Amino acid sequence: MVYRIWSLSGTKWVWEQGQGIFAPQGELIALEGFVNDITERKLAEEALKKAHEELEKRVQERTAWLLRANEALHEEMAEHKKTERELLGARQAADAASRSKSEFLANMSHEIRTPMNAVIGMAGLLLDTNLTSEQRDYVETIHSSGDALLSIINDILDFSKIDEGKMKLEHQPFNLEECIESSLDMVAAKAAEKGLELSYTVDEGVPLTILGDSARLRQVLANLLSNAVKFTDKGQVMVAVHKGDGPDEIQFEVRDTGIGISQEDLGKLFLSFSQIDTSASRKYGGTGLGLAISKRLVELMEGQIWVESEFGKGSTFHFKIEAKSIPAQVQDLRLAGKRMMAVVNNEACLKSLANHARSWGMHIYPVVSASEARELAKSSFDVAILDMQVPEAEDLIADLQDAMPVISIAPLGHRGAGKITITKPFKLSRLRAALKDVLLPTNQRTKKISSRACQQDMRILLAEDNPVNQKVALLMLKRLGYRADVAANGREVLQALKRQRYDAILMYVQMPEMDGLEAAKIIKEMDPEKRPKILAMTAYALEGDRERCLGAGMDGYISKPVQMKELKMALESLQGSSNPSRERDRLREANASR
């Protein structure tokens, strides 16, 4: 048994065990056993019991805390799920709003571009007819106003795409100088009207063939150039291109001698729908989107844009982009070693001319006055380049022509002289072609073959449901030397293809009964030897339109309003990729019909 005993030294716990000793008669005579002190064991057991009770208490407290925490977590999770549902609903609502916005813009673009195609197209055709000066002025006003409206539509569409993160840049090799020249072409007429000198220079070391999106770079340059011409009444507008700090960095400058910008207005320049002065929008026009779009496009090209200006002293817009260089093609060396006299009094124009000439291995000799040119003409020169804005230009040309061929440079719309005249800002391709025309023997020049016979021979089917736009397209084709049949929808296109073979289809995408995309998918399944080329025409101009058309099997894409130049280039491109077997089939058919 276990029991506790008390002593002077304190309480002790003992464990006792014993047994009785009995006589033969069964009488208890004695007890024997032992007593063991188990105080330490008992104390340990009590401590263990107490610890167990304490642990149990803590477990119960922790369990209660966990239950409370779990309840709080459950409530928090429920709140989180509720928030997630609300966020999902908000995102779905935002996506729906974005889709509605995109659909609205696409529909508005379609609804505006369709009649604009007729207005701009007819005005362009009318300008090619015999008009009085007053009539021509009226028609040019209609045409330019239509182009201005189209520019506003394009700005809004571009801003929408950039704002929604849907703007994707292409990465294709292109010639940098050709991109700059085409940008200058866009403002050349307006600059000539105001008597502005328009030029560009590209420093040595700048790669001329780069990888990037030429259309978007051209858009940035055109926006900056358009503003420069708009806000400059006299002087010049110039583009300068430099090698940047990084291996793939290219820096651009667009400088003007215009009205300039005050320091307090510089911060407003790149804000959407912002103009530095409300009177500016009334005097010069514009949506205030051009610079905002340019800034976002430059940022998409991994660059940045900024401006330096002082009110009344002109402005310089700088921007830099990242663009990998592509090994340039070998230049035509047939001009190497030729000696050129350059009578040009504009420093930027002369620098550009010198850069081009040196790149072809030519020796250039700058001249600043007519008297110096006459004296230098006694030496041996192969050609003279003469700016018509140099004093005594016409008399000087007459004096130089006996000694050498003269190529004159004249502002757009001004009369030139000499053997050949090229307009400012002169393009690299124009300058090179002019030099070859006057310097190279006939057998070394590129022979040009007339495409009139090919145009008349090309069978075209026009798929367009709008009668007015049918008329415009047919007139444009006729002006370009083509003839065409007409179909009003995709079903009529397929029926026409069963009746005869066509080389090309100008396919309007949005048509009743069967649209152009569906018709193109069916035509795509035809025998490649008999399948016509398809050029998409659409009044939509949003992200993905081109890809959808090409994905449906179309071979090219132009958006409305259709410009004569774009249509001509697109058709020539289709002709260039025509199937030779189709020509042989046509010859056999022609011979059989005789």
C-alpha positions in Angstrom: 0.0 0.0 0.0 1.0 3.7 -0.5 0.5 6.2 2.3 1.8 9.3 3.7 3.5 9.8 7.0 4.3 12.9 8.9 7.6 13.5 10.6 9.6 16.4 12.0 11.4 16.7 8.7 8.2 16.9 6.8 5.8 14.7 4.9 7.0 11.5 3.3 5.3 9.1 1.0 6.0 5.4 1.5 5.2 2.1 -0.2 4.7 -0.8 2.2 4.4 -4.5 1.4 4.2 -7.4 3.9 2.7 -10.8 4.8 1.6 -12.6 8.0 3.3 -15.6 9.7 0.9 -18.2 11.1 1.2 -21.1 13.6 0.3 -24.6 12.6 -3.0 -24.1 14.3 -3.6 -21.1 12.0 -2.9 -18.4 14.6 -1.1 -15.2 13.4 2.1 -15.1 15.2 4.0 -12.4 13.3 4.2 -10.0 10.4 7.1 -9.6 8.0 7.7 -7.1 5.1 9.4 -3.8 4.1 8.6 -0.1 3.8 10.1 1.9 0.8 10.4 5.7 0.7 8.8 6.8 -2.6 8.6 10.5 -1.8 10.7 11.6 -4.8 8.7 9.4 -7.2 5.4 10.7 -5.8 6.6 14.3 -6.1 7.6 13.6 -9.7 4.3 12.1 -10.4 2.5 15.1 -8.9 4.7 17.4 -10.9 4.0 15.4 -14.1 0.3 15.5 -13.4 0.5 19.2 -12.8 2.4 19.8 -16.0 -0.1 17.6 -17.8 -2.9 19.7 -16.4 -1.1 22.9 -17.4 -0.5 21.6 -20.9 -4.1 20.5 -21.2 -5.1 24.0 -20.1 -2.8 25.6 -22.7 -4.1 23.2 -25.4 -7.6 24.2 -24.5 -6.7 27.9 -24.6 -4.8 27.5 -27.9 -7.7 25.5 -29.3 -10.1 28.2 -28.3 -7.8 30.8 -29.9 -7.5 28.7 -33.1 -11.2 28.4 -33.2 -11.6 32.1 -32.9 -8.8 32.7 -35.5 -10.4 30.2 -37.8 -13.7 32.0 -37.5 -12.0 35.3 -38.2 -10.1 33.7 -41.1 -13.3 32.3 -42.4 -15.0 35.7 -42.2 -11.9 37.2 -43.9 -11.9 34.6 -46.7 -15.6 35.2 -47.2 -14.9 38.9 -47.4 -12.0 38.2 -49.8 -14.2 36.1 -52.0 -16.8 38.8 -52.0 -14.1 41.3 -53.0 -12.8 38.9 -55.7 -16.3 38.6 -57.0 -16.7 42.3 -57.0 -13.3 42.8 -58.7 -14.2 40.1 -61.3 -17.5 41.8 -61.9 -15.7 45.2 -62.3 -13.1 43.7 -64.6 -15.8 42.1 -66.7 -17.7 45.4 -66.8 -14.4 47.2 -67.8 -13.7 44.6 -70.5 -17.3 44.9 -71.7 -16.9 48.7 -71.8 -13.6 48.4 -73.6 -15.1 46.0 -76.1 -18.1 48.4 -76.5 -15.6 51.3 -77.0 -13.6 49.3 -79.6 -16.8 48.2 -81.4 -18.1 51.8 -81.3 -14.8 53.2 -82.7 -14.7 50.4 -85.4 -18.3 51.1 -86.4 -17.8 54.9 -86.3 -14.6 54.5 -88.4 -16.5 52.3 -90.9 -19.5 54.7 -91.0 -17.2 57.8 -91.5 -14.6 56.2 -93.8 -17.2 54.8 -96.2 -18.6 58.2 -97.3 -15.2 59.8 -96.9 -13.9 57.3 -99.4 -16.3 58.8 -101.9 -15.6 62.4 -101.0 -11.8 62.1 -101.1 -11.8 59.7 -104.0 -14.1 61.9 -106.2 -12.2 65.0 -105.3 -8.9 63.4 -106.2 -10.3 62.3 -109.6 -11.8 65.7 -110.2 -8.4 67.3 -109.6 -7.0 65.3 -112.6 -9.6 67.0 -114.9 -9.5 70.4 -116.7 -10.6 72.9 -114.1 -10.6 76.7 -113.8 -8.3 78.1 -111.1 -11.4 78.9 -109.0 -12.8 75.4 -109.4 -9.5 73.8 -108.6 -9.3 75.9 -105.4 -12.7 74.6 -104.4 -11.9 71.0 -105.1 -8.5 71.2 -103.3 -10.3 72.6 -100.3 -12.7 69.7 -100.3 -9.8 67.2 -100.7 -7.6 68.7 -98.0 -10.5 69.0 -95.6 -11.3 65.3 -96.2 -7.7 64.5 -95.5 -7.8 66.6 -92.3 -10.9 64.8 -91.1 -9.3 61.4 -91.8 -6.2 62.5 -89.9 -8.3 63.3 -86.8 -10.0 59.9 -87.1 -6.7 58.1 -87.3 -5.4 60.1 -84.3 -8.4 59.0 -82.2 -8.0 55.4 -83.3 -4.3 55.3 -82.5 -4.8 57.0 -79.2 -7.4 54.4 -78.3 -5.2 51.5 -79.3 -2.2 52.9 -77.3 -4.4 53.7 -74.3 -5.7 50.1 -74.2 -2.3 48.6 -74.6 -3.2 47.1 -78.0 -0.6 48.9 -80.1 2.0 46.4 -81.3 5.0 47.4 -83.2 6.5 45.6 -86.2 10.1 44.6 -86.3 11.1 44.6 -90.0 14.2 45.9 -91.7 13.8 49.2 -93.5 15.8 52.1 -94.9 16.1 55.0 -92.4 16.6 57.7 -95.1 13.6 56.5 -97.1 11.5 56.7 -93.9 12.7 60.3 -93.2 12.1 61.3 -96.9 8.6 60.0 -96.9 7.9 61.9 -93.7 9.2 65.1 -95.3 7.0 64.4 -98.4 3.9 64.6 -96.2 4.6 68.2 -95.3 6.5 69.3 -98.4 3.5 70.9 -100.1 2.5 73.0 -97.0 6.2 74.0 -96.5 6.4 75.1 -100.1 3.2 77.2 -99.7 4.8 79.0 -96.8 8.3 79.3 -98.5 10.0 77.2 -95.8 13.3 75.4 -96.5 12.8 71.7 -95.7 15.8 69.4 -95.3 17.4 66.6 -93.4 20.9 65.3 -92.5 22.1 61.9 -91.3 25.5 61.9 -89.5 28.2 59.4 -90.6 28.1 56.3 -88.5 24.3 56.2 -88.2 23.1 52.8 -89.6 20.9 53.4 -92.7 19.2 50.0 -92.5 17.6 49.2 -89.2 15.1 46.8 -87.6 11.9 48.4 -86.4 8.5 49.7 -87.3 9.0 52.2 -90.2 5.3 53.2 -90.3 5.3 54.2 -86.6 8.6 56.0 -86.8 7.3 57.8 -89.9 4.2 58.8 -87.9 6.3 60.3 -85.1 8.4 62.3 -87.6 5.3 63.4 -89.5 3.6 64.6 -86.4 6.7 66.6 -85.3 7.2 68.0 -88.8 3.6 68.9 -89.3 3.7 70.9 -86.0 7.0 72.5 -87.0 5.6 73.6 -90.4 2.3 74.7 -88.8 3.9 77.0 -86.3 6.7 78.3 -88.6 6.0 81.2 -90.9 9.5 81.8 -92.3 12.9 80.2 -92.2 13.4 76.5 -92.2 12.4 73.1 -90.8 15.1 70.5 -90.5 15.5 66.9 -89.4 18.9 65.8 -88.0 19.8 62.2 -87.1 22.7 61.3 -84.9 24.3 58.2 -83.4 23.1 57.7 -79.8 25.1 56.8 -76.7 24.2 53.2 -76.7 25.1 50.7 -79.5 21.6 50.5 -80.9 20.5 54.1 -80.0 19.6 56.6 -82.7 18.7 60.2 -81.9 16.5 62.5 -83.9 16.0 66.2 -83.9 13.2 68.2 -85.6 14.2 71.9 -85.6 12.2 74.9 -86.7 12.5 78.7 -86.7 8.9 79.1 -85.6 7.0 80.9 -82.8 8.6 78.8 -80.1 7.2 77.7 -76.7 7.3 79.5 -73.4 8.9 77.7 -70.4 5.6 77.5 -68.5 3.9 75.7 -71.4 6.6 73.1 -72.1 5.1 70.8 -69.5 1.7 70.7 -71.2 3.0 69.6 -74.6 2.8 65.8 -74.3 -0.5 65.7 -72.5 -3.5 64.2 -74.3 -6.0 66.7 -75.8 -3.7 69.6 -74.7 -2.6 72.6 -76.5 -0.3 75.3 -75.1 -2.8 78.0 -75.8 -6.6 77.8 -76.5 -6.1 80.4 -79.1 -3.6 78.0 -80.8 -6.4 75.5 -81.5 -8.5 78.3 -83.0 -5.7 79.7 -85.2 -3.8 76.5 -86.1 -6.3 73.7 -85.5 -5.7 70.2 -84.3 -6.9 67.8 -81.6 -4.0 68.0 -79.3 -3.4 64.3 -79.7 -0.4 64.3 -82.0 2.4 64.8 -79.5 0.7 62.6 -76.9 0.6 59.8 -79.5 4.2 60.5 -80.5 5.4 60.3 -76.9 3.7 56.9 -76.4 5.0 55.5 -79.7 8.6 56.6 -78.8 8.2 54.9 -75.4 7.1 51.7 -77.2 10.3 52.0 -79.2 12.2 51.9 -75.9 13.0 55.6 -76.2 12.1 59.0 -74.8 11.1 62.4 -76.3 11.7 65.9 -75.0 11.8 69.5 -76.3 14.0 72.6 -76.1 12.4 75.9 -77.0 12.3 79.6 -76.3 9.3 81.7 -77.1 9.8 83.6 -80.3 13.0 81.7 -81.2 11.9 78.4 -82.5 11.8 74.8 -81.1 13.8 71.6 -81.3 12.1 68.4 -80.5 14.5 65.5 -79.6 13.7 61.9 -79.4 15.7 58.7 -79.3 14.8 55.1 -80.0 16.5 51.7 -79.8 16.9 50.1 -83.2 19.3 47.3 -84.2 21.3 47.9 -87.3 21.1 45.6 -90.3 24.1 45.2 -92.7 23.5 47.6 -95.6 23.4 46.4 -99.1 26.4 47.2 -101.3 25.9 50.6 -102.9 26.0 51.1 -106.6 29.6 52.0 -107.4 29.1 53.3 -110.9 29.0 56.9 -109.6 32.3 56.5 -107.8 35.0 59.0 -108.7 32.6 61.4 -110.4 33.2 65.1 -109.7 30.2 67.2 -108.5 30.0 71.0 -108.2 27.3 71.9 -105.6 26.0 75.5 -105.8 23.8 75.4 -102.7 23.4 78.2 -100.2 21.6 76.3 -97.5 23.9 74.6 -95.0 21.6 71.8 -94.1 20.7 71.0 -97.7 24.4 71.1 -98.7 25.3 68.8 -95.8 22.7 66.3 -96.8 23.8 66.4 -100.5 27.5 66.0 -99.5 26.7 62.9 -97.3 24.8 61.3 -100.2 27.5 62.1 -102.7 30.3 60.8 -100.5 28.4 57.6 -99.8 28.5 56.9 -103.5 32.2 57.6 -103.7 31.7 61.0 -105.5 33.9 64.1 -105.0 31.8 67.1 -104.1 33.0 70.7 -104.3 30.7 73.3 -102.5 30.3 76.7 -104.2 28.6 79.7 -102.5 28.2 82.2 -105.3 27.6 82.4 -109.1 30.9 84.1 -109.8 32.8 81.3 -108.0 30.9 78.7 -109.9 31.7 80.3 -113.2 35.4 80.4 -112.3 35.4 76.8 -111.1 33.6 75.6 -114.2 36.9 76.0 -116.1 38.0 72.9 -114.2 36.8 69.5 -115.2 33.5 68.5 -113.6 31.1 65.7 -114.4 27.9 67.4 -113.1 26.6 70.5 -111.3 23.9 70.6 -108.7 22.3 74.0 -108.5 19.8 75.4 -106.0 17.2 77.6 -107.8 17.1 79.8 -104.8 20.7 80.9 -105.3 20.9 84.4 -106.8 21.4 84.5 -110.6 20.4 80.8 -110.7 18.9 80.8 -114.2 21.7 82.8 -115.8 24.2 80.5 -114.1 22.6 77.4 -115.4 22.8 78.8 -118.9 26.5 79.5 -118.4 27.3 76.1 -117.0 25.3 73.9 -119.3 27.9 74.0 -122.1 30.6 72.7 -119.7 28.6 70.0 -117.8 25.1 68.6 -117.2 23.2 70.6 -114.6 20.6 69.3 -112.2 18.5 71.9 -110.5 16.9 71.7 -107.1 13.7 73.7 -106.7 11.0 74.0 -104.0 7.8 72.1 -104.6 5.6 74.0 -107.2 8.5 76.2 -108.4 9.9 76.0 -111.9 13.3 74.5 -112.3 15.9 74.5 -115.1 18.8 72.5 -116.4 18.8 69.0 -117.7 16.8 67.6 -114.8 14.9 69.2 -111.9 14.3 67.5 -108.5 12.1 69.1 -105.9 12.9 69.9 -102.3 13.3 68.1 -100.0 15.1 65.9 -102.5 15.0 62.1 -101.9 18.0 59.9 -102.0 16.4 57.8 -104.7 15.5 60.9 -106.8 19.0 62.3 -106.5 20.7 59.0 -107.4 18.3 58.5 -110.4 19.0 62.0 -111.7 22.7 61.6 -111.4 22.6 58.3 -113.3 20.5 59.8 -116.0 23.0 62.5 -116.7 26.2 60.6 -116.0 25.8 57.0 -117.0 25.7 55.7 -120.6 22.3 54.5 -121.7 23.2 50.8 -121.5 24.0 51.2 -117.8 20.7 52.8 -116.8 17.9 50.7 -115.5 15.4 50.2 -118.3 11.8 51.0 -117.5 9.2 48.9 -119.2 5.7 50.2 -119.6 3.1 48.3 -117.6 0.1 49.6 -119.6 -0.2 46.4 -121.5 -0.1 44.4 -118.3 -2.7 46.7 -116.8 -5.1 46.3 -119.6 -4.5 42.5 -119.6 -5.2 42.2 -115.8 -8.7 40.8 -115.1 -10.1 42.5 -111.9 -13.3 41.8 -110.0 -14.4 44.6 -107.7 -16.4 43.4 -104.7 -18.2 46.4 -103.2 -21.8 46.8 -102.0 -22.0 50.6 -101.9 -23.0 52.0 -105.4 -21.1 55.4 -104.8 -17.9 53.6 -103.8 -18.3 51.2 -106.7 -18.3 54.3 -109.0 -15.3 55.8 -107.3 -13.3 52.5 -107.4 -14.1 51.9 -111.1 -13.1 55.5 -112.0 -9.8 55.1 -110.1 -9.1 51.8 -111.8 -9.9 53.3 -115.2 -7.6 56.2 -114.5 -4.8 53.7 -113.7 -5.5 51.8 -116.9 -7.4 48.9 -115.5 -10.9 47.5 -116.3 -13.0 45.7 -113.7 -16.3 43.8 -113.3 -18.5 44.4 -110.2 -20.0 42.1 -107.5 -22.1 43.4 -104.7 -21.3 40.7 -102.1 -19.4 37.6 -101.4 -21.9 35.3 -103.1 -21.8 37.3 -106.3 -18.0 37.0 -106.2 -18.1 33.2 -106.0 -20.7 33.1 -108.8 -18.5 35.4 -111.0 -15.5 33.1 -110.4 -17.5 30.2 -111.7 -18.2 32.1 -115.0 -14.6 33.2 -115.7 -11.1 33.5 -114.3 -9.9 36.7 -112.6 -6.3 37.8 -111.8 -7.3 39.9 -108.8 -10.3 40.7 -106.6 -10.6 44.1 -104.8 -12.6 42.7 -101.9 -14.5 45.1 -99.6 -14.7 43.3 -96.2 -18.1 44.4 -94.9 -20.8 43.3 -97.3 -24.3 41.8 -96.9 -25.3 38.2 -97.4 -21.6 37.0 -97.4 -18.8 39.3 -96.3 -15.3 39.5 -97.8 -13.7 37.3 -95.1 -16.0 34.4 -95.6 -15.7 34.7 -99.4 -11.9 34.8 -99.1 -11.8 31.6 -97.0 -13.7 29.8 -99.7 -11.5 31.2 -102.5 -8.5 30.1 -100.5 -9.5 26.5 -101.0 -9.4 26.8 -104.8 -6.6 25.4 -107.0 -3.5 27.7 -106.4 -3.0 27.8 -110.2 -6.5 29.3 -110.7 -7.0 31.2 -107.5 -7.0 35.0 -107.9 -5.1 37.4 -105.7 -7.3 39.2 -103.2 -6.7 42.8 -102.1 -8.7 43.6 -98.9 -10.5 47.0 -98.7 -12.0 47.9 -95.4 -13.4 51.0 -93.7 -12.3 49.5 -90.3 -8.8 50.5 -89.2 -8.4 48.9 -85.8 -5.8 46.5 -84.4 -6.1 43.1 -85.9 -8.0 44.1 -89.0 -5.0 43.5 -91.3 -4.2 40.2 -89.6 -7.8 38.9 -89.9 -7.8 39.7 -93.6 -4.5 38.1 -94.3 -5.5 35.1 -92.1 -8.6 34.6 -94.2 -6.4 34.2 -97.3 -6.2 37.7 -98.7 -2.9 38.8 -100.2 -2.9 42.5 -99.4 -4.7 45.2 -97.4 -5.6 48.8 -97.8 -8.0 50.9 -95.7 -10.6 53.4 -96.8 -10.5 56.1 -98.0 -8.5 54.5 -100.8 -5.8 56.7 -102.2 -4.9 56.5 -105.9 -1.2 56.0 -105.1 -1.9 53.3 -102.5 -4.2 51.5 -104.9 -1.6 51.7 -107.7 1.2 50.3 -105.5 -1.0 47.5 -104.2 -2.1 46.4 -107.7 1.4 46.5 -109.0 2.5 44.4 -106.0 -0.2 41.8 -106.9 1.0 41.9 -110.5 4.5 41.4 -109.4 3.5 38.2 -107.6 1.3 36.8 -110.4 1.5 33.2 -111.5 3.3 32.7 -114.8 1.2 29.7 -115.6 -1.9 32.0 -115.6 -0.2 34.1 -118.4 0.3 30.9 -120.4 -3.3 29.9 -119.9 -4.4 33.3 -121.1 -2.4 33.1 -124.2 -3.8 29.7 -125.0 -7.3 31.0 -124.5 -6.6 34.0 -126.7 -5.2 31.8 -129.5 -8.2 29.5 -129.3 -10.6 32.4 -129.7 -9.0 33.6 -132.9 
